[in-house]
C-alpha cells in the first residue's frame, strides 16, 4: 500500500540573528589567526626591503 505524500515540515527560524552569526565568525577568525610577524627595520629606521623582491 503506497504512503501518502506529506507536506514538508516548515523549518523554524534560526535562533541566531545574522548580526550575531557574523559577529561570531569575526571573533573566531580573530582568535584563530596568528599574530603578524614584526617588521624588521634597517639601521636607518626604514622598513627592510628584503621581502620586496
Secondary structure, 3 states (H helix, E strand, C coil): CCCCCCCCCCCCCCCCCHHHHHHHHHHHHHHHCCCCCCCCECCCCCECCHHHC
